[in-house]
Amino acid sequence: VLVIGAGVVGVVIFQALVEAGHRVTLVERHRVGLGTTAFSGGVVRCLHVDETLTERAVLGWRYYRDLCRAHRNAMTFHRTGVLYFPTAARVPWIRRQVARLAAMIPIEWLEPRVARTRFGQLLADCDEGVVWEPESGYVEPGEVVRGLILKGQAKGGRLLEGVEVRGVRWAGGRIVGVSTNTAPLDADLVIFATGPQTPGLLDAMAIDHDLDNRMVQVELRAPDGDTGDHPSYSDEAYGLNGRPDPASAGMYLGVRTDVAGASAVLPGPIDPQQSAIAIAAGSRRFSWVGASTTLGGVRSPECFAPDPHGRVCRLAGSAQLLLATGFNGAGFRMAPWASGEVVRLIETSEFATSGRAMA
Ligand SMILES: Cc1cc2nc3c(=O)[nH]c(=O)nc-3n(C[C@H](O)[C@H](O)[C@H](O)COP(=O)(O)OP(=O)(O)OC[C@H]3O[C@@H](n4cnc5c(N)ncnc54)[C@H](O)[C@@H]3O)c2cc1C
């Protein structure tokens, strides 16, 4: 099996396939983890806008928690806790979800009065109440991808860096591998985990898709004063998300980006217009944002699909081509679900029965 792209999605898939007994090569045109993954906040939390995403996110939360427990010298799960602010209209649904999830994960609903008592020094507005996930938080993307690569290599997985896949090779009506900037590589199955390069790659191969790229920007703000143990957060009402950055004593502040940029494939400096939008929205939720100052930030392309469920599927044109991308800004926490889905797709395909893809 050939996995193209060593971002978090490709690396988690690589490790899962090696673990499942497949013979796997992971191919990366640059170095491991330097695509969109290098810009990720690594926030891992559970409650999402619908039950499907929540189920997948719970899987991701357990995965990173257990991974960090098992490799505590190399990786840390930073339990900042996560606040999830719903819109007023969704409060009844959200409260039902919290009641359902409370049997499975640490989660509780905080009435406005309780939220103000616990987090009042941080909040400008908490009129609707808020969901509290005390055991959620974030991981450092670099730690996780490096750790997983080592795990996969230790079990026989192969990594090739500096190798760019240029196209798929066919013989006798079947895919037999890929062409690259160096030697061709043989494979029975090819998985595109190519992040924001995916729309361009699929266009070049004349393969149908519904993917697009958007720039995601997250400010790093220095609060004027002590914000204590500020939790990570996600905000349906004002489109915000972020987490603390202990190294700088700053807080990340991201706001939903609605601007599509099909040609956006490279990261760059932060855009002042987008900063102004983030600060305006952030000031409505948090009392510290208005007087905060800039510590810079990050801006990177992310692969989007028209809905938030990601694209983990067979590609049109060949059962030997799989896709894993389009996570709309949540690819880090969705990667563990994606890897399980890829293993399932492979094991229910013709390759499993012929044994051709197995080691
Ligand atoms: C600023 C920001 C903050 C975010 N914060 C969070 C967060 O807190 N939590 C969360 O869950 N998600 C977050 N996300 C989303 C998450 O980071 C991404 O969904 C995820 O990192 C995407 O990983 P990937 O492996 O699909 O893509 P990438 O990391 O871009 O990896 C794709 C890799 O494929 C390689 N590649 C591409 N084409 C080829 C080729 N032809 N041959 C060989 N290699 C190739 C690239 O070089 C790259 O290394 C954030 C995103 C951004 C931009």
The ligand as an ORCA input file, in Angstrom:
! r2SCAN-3c Opt
* xyz 0 1
  C      -4.113     27.248     11.411
  C      -4.777     25.896     11.529
  C      -5.158     25.409     12.785
  C      -5.769     24.167     12.888
  N      -6.101     23.693     14.118
  C      -6.667     22.465     14.231
  C      -6.967     21.935     15.517
  O      -6.728     22.567     16.541
  N      -7.518     20.678     15.584
  C      -7.791     19.946     14.454
  O      -8.336     18.844     14.571
  N      -7.488     20.421     13.227
  C      -6.924     21.653     13.097
  N      -6.613     22.148     11.861
  C      -6.845     21.273     10.704
  C      -5.722     20.241     10.602
  O      -4.492     20.825     10.955
  C      -5.654     19.725      9.179
  O      -6.927     19.221      8.796
  C      -4.635     18.595      9.076
  O      -3.372     18.995      9.579
  C      -4.488     18.180      7.624
  O      -3.545     17.150      7.602
  P      -3.209     16.425      6.229
  O      -2.313     15.317      6.569
  O      -4.473     16.140      5.506
  O      -2.503     17.576      5.347
  P      -1.003     18.096      5.379
  O      -0.497     18.274      6.755
  O      -0.949     19.279      4.463
  O      -0.188     16.902      4.758
  C      -0.235     16.574      3.383
  C       1.165     16.174      2.991
  O       1.136     15.668      1.668
  C       2.333     16.045      1.051
  N       2.107     15.941     -0.401
  C       1.212     16.653     -1.124
  N       1.283     16.299     -2.416
  C       2.239     15.341     -2.504
  C       2.779     14.564     -3.590
  N       2.335     14.736     -4.844
  N       3.752     13.656     -3.340
  C       4.212     13.487     -2.051
  N       3.741     14.195     -1.000
  C       2.772     15.098     -1.229
  C       2.556     17.451      1.544
  O       3.918     17.858      1.368
  C       2.138     17.344      2.990
  O       3.215     17.048      3.864
  C      -6.012     23.391     11.722
  C      -5.629     23.879     10.460
  C      -5.015     25.116     10.375
  C      -4.591     25.613      9.020
*
